[in-house]
């Protein structure tokens, strides 16, 4: 769906994806004990990856920032919501850069590679975020590094679900978009 970034349709779809991302986190949240932060398993990262693939870098990133960041702000994670938003920017850069390198060829193989790249990127950004969170809480750097590493299980699960579910959702949504566009003609 590559079209004008500020067209009414693009703005509406950005808002729709942001709402779906928020709801995707709000509906299914499974808390996981951790030494740093309050991580939980959710589908927000998967939905953000799909938004970036459909809407492009800017609008997909905005949908992710609004959906994930908005959830954090409204649900007790406001002090670290900026870190979540920064993670979305990094993931959007990686996905968009790779997609551009693939010349926007959305073959199954390429979308699977993009999904895996999104999941792996999220592991690294979450590790960095956990370190910053620990340091914000006054933890010593060595302790922050170790505690953040042991706080990764929820992130690894989320990243695996992103790698698996993004291609499935992408092609499902692509089929729906194609059907809607066909009916609109």
Steps between C-alpha positions, in 0.01 A plus 500: 500500500759758400320831461520862607608519867247772580204379295178457694516126443859479635410705809192285566699176458775633728241570770334163442830314532587703815167399656547135401852501650368649825215248517739217409698578813206578724302184419781247536760576764678224683736639766839335535710541816824688438784662689456825304172661400160336471513311168209309356420292197283680241441543126580872477838444336353269237225747418755783483710302251192441285413872518851594385481256209163635386531868576870554440762642734339825612136403541579148625739647754239755608240223541747305716598803706136593562388140569793374710594837652138588567449169677804565719390853587147391592588179686768577757811508282508875428849554643651262245257553211764706320720189488218300342451773242873504426492122451221544244716748306792254491279207393335718233843602366612135477179370340471790257868486406488128429170529314652774283806278442259227385350759258167461685469144371263344751565138415444256784874456541563875528217559747627212716850654495352839595300343783807321638702822472226686691504235775878498533513880499242508778717271717792741473291815549321348800830402657620858458172634634524276807852626568380861482203417727731338755736798489204738542412306816851556634648158427876469446601441136630141550186404688284668233671303224448166675149570628391622156631182341298287744192711427492401132266194505184701423684682222624175347146360502362823348777496240427139404130580467592803286713280272221242468184712501610799290509308168167333578332831587667687214367267233159481670469880511637527145221272379241713679646823355496350149139390543392843626684679217340266245151579634576874501550503120 
